[in-house]
Every structure is written in structure tokens, then in C-alpha cells.
Amino acid sequence: MSWDDFNGNLAIHYGQEPMMFAPEENWQSVAQNMSQMHVFAAYPVPSPKDFESWQDWAREFTLIINGPSI
């Protein structure tokens, strides 16, 4: 999955709150914004500063939000 697909899907599925769309080089801004969104307040959304790539952050984010896949 590309960054544009991931970021776009977030806007589609969680668009009830302001969701920024940014180019891949600004992925940490999007991730930081998401960690502050009301819809994710009950989850320990990881800080993007702890990850070197958006893919690693997205994997952890998805696991936290959706739980492990079987």
C-alpha cells in the first residue's frame, strides 16, 4: 500500500473529524494529528517519533485500533 492510499483511506473511514492529507515526507505530521483526534482518544496511538517509517508506524497503529488479525 502506498502512503497516498493509506492517508486517503484514513480520510474516508475517519473523516468525521478534521483529517489532514499530506505528502509522504510529512507523514509524521499526519500521525501526530491523528494521535490527538477525539475518535482515537481511547487508544494509545503511538508517537510517530518512535518510528523510522510510516509503514512501521501504520502497522502499530492498525494493530492498536483493530487488534491482531487471525
PQR file with spaces between the fields and no chain letter, atoms N, CA, C, O and H, PARSE charges and radii, in Angstrom:
ATOM       1  N    MET     1       0.846   -1.173    0.000 -0.4000 1.5000
ATOM       2  CA   MET     1       0.000    0.000    0.000 -0.0000 2.0000
ATOM       3  C    MET     1       0.893    1.239    0.000  0.5500 1.7000
ATOM       4  O    MET     1       1.905    1.292    0.699 -0.5500 1.4000
ATOM       5  N    SER     2       0.512    2.203   -0.772 -0.4000 1.5000
ATOM       6  CA   SER     2       1.271    3.454   -0.821 -0.0000 2.0000
ATOM       7  C    SER     2       0.808    4.398    0.291  0.5500 1.7000
ATOM       8  O    SER     2      -0.252    4.201    0.885 -0.5500 1.4000
ATOM       9  H    SER     2      -0.310    2.160   -1.340  0.4000 1.0000
ATOM      10  N    TRP     3       1.606    5.412    0.558 -0.4000 1.5000
ATOM      11  CA   TRP     3       1.231    6.423    1.537 -0.0000 2.0000
ATOM      12  C    TRP     3      -0.063    7.119    1.127  0.5500 1.7000
ATOM      13  O    TRP     3      -0.932    7.349    1.968 -0.5500 1.4000
ATOM      14  H    TRP     3       2.467    5.572    0.076  0.4000 1.0000
ATOM      15  N    ASP     4      -0.201    7.454   -0.147 -0.4000 1.5000
ATOM      16  CA   ASP     4      -1.421    8.130   -0.607 -0.0000 2.0000
ATOM      17  C    ASP     4      -2.659    7.271   -0.344  0.5500 1.7000
ATOM      18  O    ASP     4      -3.702    7.791    0.051 -0.5500 1.4000
ATOM      19  H    ASP     4       0.505    7.267   -0.830  0.4000 1.0000
ATOM      20  N    ASP     5      -2.547    5.964   -0.560 -0.4000 1.5000
ATOM      21  CA   ASP     5      -3.671    5.065   -0.280 -0.0000 2.0000
ATOM      22  C    ASP     5      -3.981    5.041    1.210  0.5500 1.7000
ATOM      23  O    ASP     5      -5.139    5.158    1.609 -0.5500 1.4000
ATOM      24  H    ASP     5      -1.699    5.542   -0.880  0.4000 1.0000
ATOM      25  N    PHE     6      -2.949    4.890    2.031 -0.4000 1.5000
ATOM      26  CA   PHE     6      -3.153    4.825    3.476 -0.0000 2.0000
ATOM      27  C    PHE     6      -3.768    6.122    3.994  0.5500 1.7000
ATOM      28  O    PHE     6      -4.769    6.098    4.710 -0.5500 1.4000
ATOM      29  H    PHE     6      -2.008    4.794    1.708  0.4000 1.0000
ATOM      30  N    ASN     7      -3.174    7.235    3.633 -0.4000 1.5000
ATOM      31  CA   ASN     7      -3.659    8.542    4.092 -0.0000 2.0000
ATOM      32  C    ASN     7      -5.074    8.810    3.572  0.5500 1.7000
ATOM      33  O    ASN     7      -5.916    9.333    4.302 -0.5500 1.4000
ATOM      34  H    ASN     7      -2.362    7.254    3.051  0.4000 1.0000
ATOM      35  N    GLY     8      -5.327    8.458    2.331 -0.4000 1.5000
ATOM      36  CA   GLY     8      -6.664    8.643    1.758 -0.0000 2.0000
ATOM      37  C    GLY     8      -7.709    7.778    2.444  0.5500 1.7000
ATOM      38  O    GLY     8      -8.829    8.231    2.682 -0.5500 1.4000
ATOM      39  H    GLY     8      -4.643    8.034    1.738  0.4000 1.0000
ATOM      40  N    ASN     9      -7.353    6.530    2.767 -0.4000 1.5000
ATOM      41  CA   ASN     9      -8.293    5.651    3.460 -0.0000 2.0000
ATOM      42  C    ASN     9      -8.628    6.174    4.844  0.5500 1.7000
ATOM      43  O    ASN     9      -9.764    6.036    5.296 -0.5500 1.4000
ATOM      44  H    ASN     9      -6.443    6.163    2.574  0.4000 1.0000
ATOM      45  N    LEU    10      -7.672    6.765    5.518 -0.4000 1.5000
ATOM      46  CA   LEU    10      -7.952    7.365    6.824 -0.0000 2.0000
ATOM      47  C    LEU    10      -8.999    8.462    6.694  0.5500 1.7000
ATOM      48  O    LEU    10      -9.916    8.560    7.510 -0.5500 1.4000
ATOM      49  H    LEU    10      -6.749    6.877    5.150  0.4000 1.0000
ATOM      50  N    ALA    11      -8.854    9.276    5.669 -0.4000 1.5000
ATOM      51  CA   ALA    11      -9.812   10.368    5.453 -0.0000 2.0000
ATOM      52  C    ALA    11     -11.206    9.819    5.149  0.5500 1.7000
ATOM      53  O    ALA    11     -12.210   10.394    5.570 -0.5500 1.4000
ATOM      54  H    ALA    11      -8.110    9.196    5.006  0.4000 1.0000
ATOM      55  N    ILE    12     -11.263    8.718    4.427 -0.4000 1.5000
ATOM      56  CA   ILE    12     -12.560    8.115    4.097 -0.0000 2.0000
ATOM      57  C    ILE    12     -13.207    7.498    5.337  0.5500 1.7000
ATOM      58  O    ILE    12     -14.390    7.718    5.594 -0.5500 1.4000
ATOM      59  H    ILE    12     -10.448    8.251    4.086  0.4000 1.0000
ATOM      60  N    HIS    13     -12.440    6.733    6.100 -0.4000 1.5000
ATOM      61  CA   HIS    13     -13.003    5.993    7.226 -0.0000 2.0000
ATOM      62  C    HIS    13     -13.160    6.811    8.506  0.5500 1.7000
ATOM      63  O    HIS    13     -14.008    6.496    9.340 -0.5500 1.4000
ATOM      64  H    HIS    13     -11.479    6.555    5.891  0.4000 1.0000
ATOM      65  N    TYR    14     -12.361    7.843    8.665 -0.4000 1.5000
ATOM      66  CA   TYR    14     -12.419    8.638    9.892 -0.0000 2.0000
ATOM      67  C    TYR    14     -12.638   10.114    9.594  0.5500 1.7000
ATOM      68  O    TYR    14     -12.213   10.976   10.364 -0.5500 1.4000
ATOM      69  H    TYR    14     -11.672    8.099    7.987  0.4000 1.0000
ATOM      70  N    GLY    15     -13.288   10.403    8.499 -0.4000 1.5000
ATOM      71  CA   GLY    15     -13.488   11.773    8.045 -0.0000 2.0000
ATOM      72  C    GLY    15     -14.444   12.599    8.875  0.5500 1.7000
ATOM      73  O    GLY    15     -14.643   13.779    8.587 -0.5500 1.4000
ATOM      74  H    GLY    15     -13.633    9.703    7.873  0.4000 1.0000
ATOM      75  N    GLN    16     -15.050   12.003    9.912 -0.4000 1.5000
ATOM      76  CA   GLN    16     -15.949   12.777   10.762 -0.0000 2.0000
ATOM      77  C    GLN    16     -15.193   13.832   11.566  0.5500 1.7000
ATOM      78  O    GLN    16     -15.795   14.761   12.106 -0.5500 1.4000
ATOM      79  H    GLN    16     -14.888   11.044   10.145  0.4000 1.0000
ATOM      80  N    GLU    17     -13.887   13.684   11.639 -0.4000 1.5000
ATOM      81  CA   GLU    17     -13.043   14.683   12.290 -0.0000 2.0000
ATOM      82  C    GLU    17     -12.083   15.245   11.248  0.5500 1.7000
ATOM      83  O    GLU    17     -11.802   14.590   10.244 -0.5500 1.4000
ATOM      84  H    GLU    17     -13.399   12.930   11.200  0.4000 1.0000
ATOM      85  N    PRO    18     -11.587   16.442   11.480 -0.5600 1.5000
ATOM      86  CA   PRO    18     -10.651   17.024   10.506  0.2800 2.0000
ATOM      87  C    PRO    18      -9.430   16.120   10.313  0.5500 1.7000
ATOM      88  O    PRO    18      -8.681   15.869   11.257 -0.5500 1.4000
ATOM      89  N    MET    19      -9.241   15.646    9.111 -0.4000 1.5000
ATOM      90  CA   MET    19      -8.147   14.734    8.795 -0.0000 2.0000
ATOM      91  C    MET    19      -7.278   15.401    7.743  0.5500 1.7000
ATOM      92  O    MET    19      -7.740   15.711    6.645 -0.5500 1.4000
ATOM      93  H    MET    19      -9.850   15.850    8.344  0.4000 1.0000
ATOM      94  N    MET    20      -6.040   15.614    8.081 -0.4000 1.5000
ATOM      95  CA   MET    20      -5.161   16.261    7.113 -0.0000 2.0000
ATOM      96  C    MET    20      -4.660   15.242    6.095  0.5500 1.7000
ATOM      97  O    MET    20      -4.461   14.069    6.411 -0.5500 1.4000
ATOM      98  H    MET    20      -5.664   15.362    8.973  0.4000 1.0000
ATOM      99  N    PHE    21      -4.464   15.709    4.888 -0.4000 1.5000
ATOM     100  CA   PHE    21      -3.830   14.908    3.848 -0.0000 2.0000
ATOM     101  C    PHE    21      -2.525   15.596    3.533  0.5500 1.7000
ATOM     102  O    PHE    21      -2.497   16.796    3.262 -0.5500 1.4000
ATOM     103  H    PHE    21      -4.626   16.662    4.632  0.4000 1.0000
ATOM     104  N    ALA    22      -1.450   14.846    3.566 -0.4000 1.5000
ATOM     105  CA   ALA    22      -0.127   15.432    3.357 -0.0000 2.0000
ATOM     106  C    ALA    22       0.706   14.482    2.518  0.5500 1.7000
ATOM     107  O    ALA    22       0.443   13.280    2.487 -0.5500 1.4000
ATOM     108  H    ALA    22      -1.472   13.871    3.786  0.4000 1.0000
ATOM     109  N    PRO    23       1.705   15.014    1.842 -0.5600 1.5000
ATOM     110  CA   PRO    23       2.605   14.135    1.095  0.2800 2.0000
ATOM     111  C    PRO    23       3.393   13.234    2.048  0.5500 1.7000
ATOM     112  O    PRO    23       3.500   13.511    3.243 -0.5500 1.4000
ATOM     113  N    GLU    24       3.932   12.168    1.501 -0.4000 1.5000
ATOM     114  CA   GLU    24       4.614   11.159    2.315 -0.0000 2.0000
ATOM     115  C    GLU    24       5.721   11.734    3.192  0.5500 1.7000
ATOM     116  O    GLU    24       5.915   11.273    4.317 -0.5500 1.4000
ATOM     117  H    GLU    24       3.844   11.942    0.531  0.4000 1.0000
ATOM     118  N    GLU    25       6.438   12.719    2.702 -0.4000 1.5000
ATOM     119  CA   GLU    25       7.527   13.271    3.508 -0.0000 2.0000
ATOM     120  C    GLU    25       7.032   13.961    4.784  0.5500 1.7000
ATOM     121  O    GLU    25       7.826   14.253    5.677 -0.5500 1.4000
ATOM     122  H    GLU    25       6.281   13.093    1.788  0.4000 1.0000
ATOM     123  N    ASN    26       5.736   14.220    4.870 -0.4000 1.5000
ATOM     124  CA   ASN    26       5.148   14.841    6.064 -0.0000 2.0000
ATOM     125  C    ASN    26       4.298   13.845    6.862  0.5500 1.7000
ATOM     126  O    ASN    26       3.396   14.253    7.594 -0.5500 1.4000
ATOM     127  H    ASN    26       5.090   13.982    4.144  0.4000 1.0000
ATOM     128  N    TRP    27       4.576   12.552    6.728 -0.4000 1.5000
ATOM     129  CA   TRP    27       3.756   11.535    7.379 -0.0000 2.0000
ATOM     130  C    TRP    27       3.715   11.715    8.893  0.5500 1.7000
ATOM     131  O    TRP    27       2.697   11.422    9.520 -0.5500 1.4000
ATOM     132  H    TRP    27       5.309   12.220    6.134  0.4000 1.0000
ATOM     133  N    GLN    28       4.806   12.192    9.488 -0.4000 1.5000
ATOM     134  CA   GLN    28       4.817   12.342   10.943 -0.0000 2.0000
ATOM     135  C    GLN    28       3.810   13.395   11.416  0.5500 1.7000
ATOM     136  O    GLN    28       3.257   13.273   12.509 -0.5500 1.4000
ATOM     137  H    GLN    28       5.632   12.430    8.978  0.4000 1.0000
ATOM     138  N    SER    29       3.572   14.414   10.611 -0.4000 1.5000
ATOM     139  CA   SER    29       2.566   15.424   10.969 -0.0000 2.0000
ATOM     140  C    SER    29       1.169   14.814   10.975  0.5500 1.7000
ATOM     141  O    SER    29       0.368   15.086   11.869 -0.5500 1.4000
ATOM     142  H    SER    29       4.022   14.513    9.723  0.4000 1.0000
ATOM     143  N    VAL    30       0.886   13.992    9.978 -0.4000 1.5000
ATOM     144  CA   VAL    30      -0.413   13.315    9.914 -0.0000 2.0000
ATOM     145  C    VAL    30      -0.571   12.389   11.116  0.5500 1.7000
ATOM     146  O    VAL    30      -1.612   12.391   11.772 -0.5500 1.4000
ATOM     147  H    VAL    30       1.537   13.771    9.252  0.4000 1.0000
ATOM     148  N    ALA    31       0.455   11.605   11.403 -0.4000 1.5000
ATOM     149  CA   ALA    31       0.403   10.678   12.528 -0.0000 2.0000
ATOM     150  C    ALA    31       0.219   11.421   13.849  0.5500 1.7000
ATOM     151  O    ALA    31      -0.564   10.990   14.695 -0.5500 1.4000
ATOM     152  H    ALA    31       1.301   11.604   10.870  0.4000 1.0000
ATOM     153  N    GLN    32       0.921   12.516   14.033 -0.4000 1.5000
ATOM     154  CA   GLN    32       0.779   13.308   15.255 -0.0000 2.0000
ATOM     155  C    GLN    32      -0.618   13.879   15.359  0.5500 1.7000
ATOM     156  O    GLN    32      -1.206   13.883   16.441 -0.5500 1.4000
ATOM     157  H    GLN    32       1.558   12.866   13.346  0.4000 1.0000
ATOM     158  N    ASN    33      -1.160   14.361   14.256 -0.4000 1.5000
ATOM     159  CA   ASN    33      -2.528   14.887   14.237 -0.0000 2.0000
ATOM     160  C    ASN    33      -3.522   13.799   14.640  0.5500 1.7000
ATOM     161  O    ASN    33      -4.454   14.053   15.403 -0.5500 1.4000
ATOM     162  H    ASN    33      -0.683   14.358   13.377  0.4000 1.0000
ATOM     163  N    MET    34      -3.320   12.599   14.128 -0.4000 1.5000
ATOM     164  CA   MET    34      -4.233   11.503   14.443 -0.0000 2.0000
ATOM     165  C    MET    34      -4.192   11.141   15.924  0.5500 1.7000
ATOM     166  O    MET    34      -5.220   10.795   16.506 -0.5500 1.4000
ATOM     167  H    MET    34      -2.563   12.392   13.508  0.4000 1.0000
ATOM     168  N    SER    35      -3.034   11.218   16.523 -0.4000 1.5000
ATOM     169  CA   SER    35      -2.922   10.860   17.936 -0.0000 2.0000
ATOM     170  C    SER    35      -3.704   11.818   18.821  0.5500 1.7000
ATOM     171  O    SER    35      -3.980   11.506   19.979 -0.5500 1.4000
ATOM     172  H    SER    35      -2.199   11.499   16.050  0.4000 1.0000
ATOM     173  N    GLN    36      -4.060   12.969   18.293 -0.4000 1.5000
ATOM     174  CA   GLN    36      -4.792   13.969   19.062 -0.0000 2.0000
ATOM     175  C    GLN    36      -6.280   14.024   18.710  0.5500 1.7000
ATOM     176  O    GLN    36      -7.015   14.850   19.253 -0.5500 1.4000
ATOM     177  H    GLN    36      -3.835   13.223   17.352  0.4000 1.0000
ATOM     178  N    MET    37      -6.724   13.154   17.809 -0.4000 1.5000
ATOM     179  CA   MET    37      -8.121   13.160   17.386 -0.0000 2.0000
ATOM     180  C    MET    37      -9.012   12.483   18.421  0.5500 1.7000
ATOM     181  O    MET    37      -8.629   11.489   19.036 -0.5500 1.4000
ATOM     182  H    MET    37      -6.127   12.484   17.368  0.4000 1.0000
ATOM     183  N    HIS    38     -10.191   13.032   18.598 -0.4000 1.5000
ATOM     184  CA   HIS    38     -11.147   12.513   19.575 -0.0000 2.0000
ATOM     185  C    HIS    38     -11.495   11.046   19.307  0.5500 1.7000
ATOM     186  O    HIS    38     -11.617   10.256   20.243 -0.5500 1.4000
ATOM     187  H    HIS    38     -10.502   13.840   18.098  0.4000 1.0000
ATOM     188  N    VAL    39     -11.652   10.687   18.050 -0.4000 1.5000
ATOM     189  CA   VAL    39     -12.061    9.324   17.690 -0.0000 2.0000
ATOM     190  C    VAL    39     -11.052    8.276   18.156  0.5500 1.7000
ATOM     191  O    VAL    39     -11.417    7.114   18.341 -0.5500 1.4000
ATOM     192  H    VAL    39     -11.553   11.329   17.289  0.4000 1.0000
ATOM     193  N    PHE    40      -9.802    8.660   18.349 -0.4000 1.5000
ATOM     194  CA   PHE    40      -8.766    7.734   18.794 -0.0000 2.0000
ATOM     195  C    PHE    40      -8.351    7.959   20.246  0.5500 1.7000
ATOM     196  O    PHE    40      -7.360    7.385   20.696 -0.5500 1.4000
ATOM     197  H    PHE    40      -9.505    9.604   18.199  0.4000 1.0000
ATOM     198  N    ALA    41      -9.078    8.770   20.971 -0.4000 1.5000
ATOM     199  CA   ALA    41      -8.692    9.134   22.338 -0.0000 2.0000
ATOM     200  C    ALA    41      -8.607    7.926   23.276  0.5500 1.7000
ATOM     201  O    ALA    41      -7.821    7.938   24.223 -0.5500 1.4000
ATOM     202  H    ALA    41      -9.883    9.237   20.606  0.4000 1.0000
ATOM     203  N    ALA    42      -9.391    6.904   23.029 -0.4000 1.5000
ATOM     204  CA   ALA    42      -9.399    5.721   23.900 -0.0000 2.0000
ATOM     205  C    ALA    42      -8.250    4.764   23.607  0.5500 1.7000
ATOM     206  O    ALA    42      -8.068    3.780   24.324 -0.5500 1.4000
ATOM     207  H    ALA    42     -10.029    6.894   22.259  0.4000 1.0000
ATOM     208  N    TYR    43      -7.477    5.038   22.569 -0.4000 1.5000
ATOM     209  CA   TYR    43      -6.399    4.146   22.156 -0.0000 2.0000
ATOM     210  C    TYR    43      -5.038    4.800   22.394  0.5500 1.7000
ATOM     211  O    TYR    43      -4.903    6.018   22.277 -0.5500 1.4000
ATOM     212  H    TYR    43      -7.625    5.837   21.986  0.4000 1.0000
ATOM     213  N    PRO    44      -4.043    4.002   22.722 -0.5600 1.5000
ATOM     214  CA   PRO    44      -2.688    4.543   22.891  0.2800 2.0000
ATOM     215  C    PRO    44      -1.978    4.677   21.540  0.5500 1.7000
ATOM     216  O    PRO    44      -1.054    3.922   21.236 -0.5500 1.4000
ATOM     217  N    VAL    45      -2.417    5.639   20.743 -0.4000 1.5000
ATOM     218  CA   VAL    45      -1.822    5.836   19.414 -0.0000 2.0000
ATOM     219  C    VAL    45      -0.345    6.165   19.597  0.5500 1.7000
ATOM     220  O    VAL    45       0.001    7.087   20.335 -0.5500 1.4000
ATOM     221  H    VAL    45      -3.168    6.252   20.990  0.4000 1.0000
ATOM     222  N    PRO    46       0.517    5.420   18.931 -0.5600 1.5000
ATOM     223  CA   PRO    46       1.951    5.622   19.131  0.2800 2.0000
ATOM     224  C    PRO    46       2.454    6.949   18.552  0.5500 1.7000
ATOM     225  O    PRO    46       1.919    7.471   17.574 -0.5500 1.4000
ATOM     226  N    SER    47       3.472    7.456   19.176 -0.4000 1.5000
ATOM     227  CA   SER    47       4.097    8.676   18.677 -0.0000 2.0000
ATOM     228  C    SER    47       4.875    8.360   17.401  0.5500 1.7000
ATOM     229  O    SER    47       5.592    7.361   17.346 -0.5500 1.4000
ATOM     230  H    SER    47       3.907    7.032   19.970  0.4000 1.0000
ATOM     231  N    PRO    48       4.742    9.196   16.385 -0.5600 1.5000
ATOM     232  CA   PRO    48       5.495    8.946   15.157  0.2800 2.0000
ATOM     233  C    PRO    48       7.005    9.091   15.366  0.5500 1.7000
ATOM     234  O    PRO    48       7.790    8.571   14.573 -0.5500 1.4000
ATOM     235  N    LYS    49       7.407    9.779   16.403 -0.4000 1.5000
ATOM     236  CA   LYS    49       8.833    9.980   16.666 -0.0000 2.0000
ATOM     237  C    LYS    49       9.544    8.677   17.015  0.5500 1.7000
ATOM     238  O    LYS    49      10.770    8.593   16.956 -0.5500 1.4000
ATOM     239  H    LYS    49       6.770   10.201   17.047  0.4000 1.0000
ATOM     240  N    ASP    50       8.758    7.656   17.382 -0.4000 1.5000
ATOM     241  CA   ASP    50       9.334    6.370   17.754 -0.0000 2.0000
ATOM     242  C    ASP    50       9.565    5.446   16.555  0.5500 1.7000
ATOM     243  O    ASP    50      10.014    4.312   16.724 -0.5500 1.4000
ATOM     244  H    ASP    50       7.761    7.724   17.430  0.4000 1.0000
ATOM     245  N    PHE    51       9.260    5.928   15.342 -0.4000 1.5000
ATOM     246  CA   PHE    51       9.329    5.085   14.152 -0.0000 2.0000
ATOM     247  C    PHE    51      10.131    5.757   13.049  0.5500 1.7000
ATOM     248  O    PHE    51      10.092    6.977   12.887 -0.5500 1.4000
ATOM     249  H    PHE    51       8.895    6.849   15.205  0.4000 1.0000
ATOM     250  N    GLU    52      10.850    4.949   12.300 -0.4000 1.5000
ATOM     251  CA   GLU    52      11.649    5.481   11.196 -0.0000 2.0000
ATOM     252  C    GLU    52      10.854    5.615    9.907  0.5500 1.7000
ATOM     253  O    GLU    52      11.208    6.415    9.041 -0.5500 1.4000
ATOM     254  H    GLU    52      10.881    3.958   12.432  0.4000 1.0000
ATOM     255  N    SER    53       9.778    4.839    9.770 -0.4000 1.5000
ATOM     256  CA   SER    53       8.998    4.893    8.535 -0.0000 2.0000
ATOM     257  C    SER    53       7.509    4.932    8.853  0.5500 1.7000
ATOM     258  O    SER    53       7.071    4.491    9.915 -0.5500 1.4000
ATOM     259  H    SER    53       9.489    4.189   10.473  0.4000 1.0000
ATOM     260  N    TRP    54       6.750    5.464    7.915 -0.4000 1.5000
ATOM     261  CA   TRP    54       5.303    5.496    8.113 -0.0000 2.0000
ATOM     262  C    TRP    54       4.726    4.088    8.117  0.5500 1.7000
ATOM     263  O    TRP    54       3.724    3.832    8.785 -0.5500 1.4000
ATOM     264  H    TRP    54       7.106    5.822    7.052  0.4000 1.0000
ATOM     265  N    GLN    55       5.358    3.158    7.367 -0.4000 1.5000
ATOM     266  CA   GLN    55       4.860    1.794    7.324 -0.0000 2.0000
ATOM     267  C    GLN    55       4.929    1.137    8.707  0.5500 1.7000
ATOM     268  O    GLN    55       3.998    0.447    9.122 -0.5500 1.4000
ATOM     269  H    GLN    55       6.172    3.366    6.825  0.4000 1.0000
ATOM     270  N    ASP    56       6.042    1.357    9.413 -0.4000 1.5000
ATOM     271  CA   ASP    56       6.180    0.789   10.756 -0.0000 2.0000
ATOM     272  C    ASP    56       5.164    1.417   11.707  0.5500 1.7000
ATOM     273  O    ASP    56       4.548    0.717   12.511 -0.5500 1.4000
ATOM     274  H    ASP    56       6.798    1.917    9.076  0.4000 1.0000
ATOM     275  N    TRP    57       4.990    2.725   11.617 -0.4000 1.5000
ATOM     276  CA   TRP    57       4.010    3.403   12.463 -0.0000 2.0000
ATOM     277  C    TRP    57       2.602    2.915   12.128  0.5500 1.7000
ATOM     278  O    TRP    57       1.818    2.631   13.034 -0.5500 1.4000
ATOM     279  H    TRP    57       5.490    3.294   10.964  0.4000 1.0000
ATOM     280  N    ALA    58       2.274    2.815   10.848 -0.4000 1.5000
ATOM     281  CA   ALA    58       0.938    2.395   10.423 -0.0000 2.0000
ATOM     282  C    ALA    58       0.635    0.971   10.877  0.5500 1.7000
ATOM     283  O    ALA    58      -0.494    0.669   11.264 -0.5500 1.4000
ATOM     284  H    ALA    58       2.910    3.046   10.113  0.4000 1.0000
ATOM     285  N    ARG    59       1.635    0.097   10.831 -0.4000 1.5000
ATOM     286  CA   ARG    59       1.449   -1.285   11.293 -0.0000 2.0000
ATOM     287  C    ARG    59       1.064   -1.295   12.773  0.5500 1.7000
ATOM     288  O    ARG    59       0.129   -1.990   13.169 -0.5500 1.4000
ATOM     289  H    ARG    59       2.552    0.342   10.516  0.4000 1.0000
ATOM     290  N    GLU    60       1.773   -0.535   13.575 -0.4000 1.5000
ATOM     291  CA   GLU    60       1.488   -0.468   15.012 -0.0000 2.0000
ATOM     292  C    GLU    60       0.134    0.199   15.272  0.5500 1.7000
ATOM     293  O    GLU    60      -0.644   -0.269   16.103 -0.5500 1.4000
ATOM     294  H    GLU    60       2.533    0.030   13.253  0.4000 1.0000
ATOM     295  N    PHE    61      -0.138    1.281   14.565 -0.4000 1.5000
ATOM     296  CA   PHE    61      -1.424    1.985   14.696 -0.0000 2.0000
ATOM     297  C    PHE    61      -2.581    1.045   14.377  0.5500 1.7000
ATOM     298  O    PHE    61      -3.554    0.980   15.128 -0.5500 1.4000
ATOM     299  H    PHE    61       0.494    1.661   13.891  0.4000 1.0000
ATOM     300  N    THR    62      -2.477    0.319   13.269 -0.4000 1.5000
ATOM     301  CA   THR    62      -3.545   -0.586   12.844 -0.0000 2.0000
ATOM     302  C    THR    62      -3.753   -1.700   13.864  0.5500 1.7000
ATOM     303  O    THR    62      -4.889   -2.074   14.153 -0.5500 1.4000
ATOM     304  H    THR    62      -1.686    0.372   12.659  0.4000 1.0000
ATOM     305  N    LEU    63      -2.671   -2.227   14.403 -0.4000 1.5000
ATOM     306  CA   LEU    63      -2.770   -3.264   15.421 -0.0000 2.0000
ATOM     307  C    LEU    63      -3.475   -2.748   16.664  0.5500 1.7000
ATOM     308  O    LEU    63      -4.300   -3.452   17.246 -0.5500 1.4000
ATOM     309  H    LEU    63      -1.747   -1.923   14.168  0.4000 1.0000
ATOM     310  N    ILE    64      -3.162   -1.543   17.071 -0.4000 1.5000
ATOM     311  CA   ILE    64      -3.800   -0.958   18.257 -0.0000 2.0000
ATOM     312  C    ILE    64      -5.287   -0.686   18.024  0.5500 1.7000
ATOM     313  O    ILE    64      -6.114   -0.964   18.893 -0.5500 1.4000
ATOM     314  H    ILE    64      -2.491   -0.971   16.599  0.4000 1.0000
ATOM     315  N    ILE    65      -5.621   -0.155   16.876 -0.4000 1.5000
ATOM     316  CA   ILE    65      -7.016    0.205   16.587 -0.0000 2.0000
ATOM     317  C    ILE    65      -7.875   -1.023   16.276  0.5500 1.7000
ATOM     318  O    ILE    65      -9.003   -1.121   16.758 -0.5500 1.4000
ATOM     319  H    ILE    65      -4.950    0.071   16.170  0.4000 1.0000
ATOM     320  N    ASN    66      -7.358   -1.956   15.480 -0.4000 1.5000
ATOM     321  CA   ASN    66      -8.156   -3.089   15.016 -0.0000 2.0000
ATOM     322  C    ASN    66      -7.913   -4.381   15.784  0.5500 1.7000
ATOM     323  O    ASN    66      -8.717   -5.309   15.699 -0.5500 1.4000
ATOM     324  H    ASN    66      -6.441   -1.876   15.088  0.4000 1.0000
ATOM     325  N    GLY    67      -6.823   -4.454   16.529 -0.4000 1.5000
ATOM     326  CA   GLY    67      -6.461   -5.697   17.192 -0.0000 2.0000
ATOM     327  C    GLY    67      -5.711   -6.596   16.224  0.5500 1.7000
ATOM     328  O    GLY    67      -5.633   -6.312   15.028 -0.5500 1.4000
ATOM     329  H    GLY    67      -6.169   -3.700   16.598  0.4000 1.0000
ATOM     330  N    PRO    68      -5.165   -7.677   16.746 -0.5600 1.5000
ATOM     331  CA   PRO    68      -4.401   -8.583   15.865  0.2800 2.0000
ATOM     332  C    PRO    68      -5.322   -9.306   14.895  0.5500 1.7000
ATOM     333  O    PRO    68      -6.465   -9.626   15.220 -0.5500 1.4000
ATOM     334  N    SER    69      -4.811   -9.555   13.713 -0.4000 1.5000
ATOM     335  CA   SER    69      -5.585  -10.310   12.732 -0.0000 2.0000
ATOM     336  C    SER    69      -5.275  -11.796   12.912  0.5500 1.7000
ATOM     337  O    SER    69      -4.173  -12.180   13.302 -0.5500 1.4000
ATOM     338  H    SER    69      -3.882   -9.295   13.448  0.4000 1.0000
ATOM     339  N    ILE    70      -6.239  -12.579   12.630 -0.4000 1.5000
ATOM     340  CA   ILE    70      -6.094  -14.026   12.835 -0.0000 2.0000
ATOM     341  C    ILE    70      -5.661  -14.693   11.553  0.5500 1.7000
ATOM     342  O    ILE    70      -5.484  -15.910   11.520 -0.5500 1.4000
ATOM     343  H    ILE    70      -7.135  -12.266   12.313  0.4000 1.0000
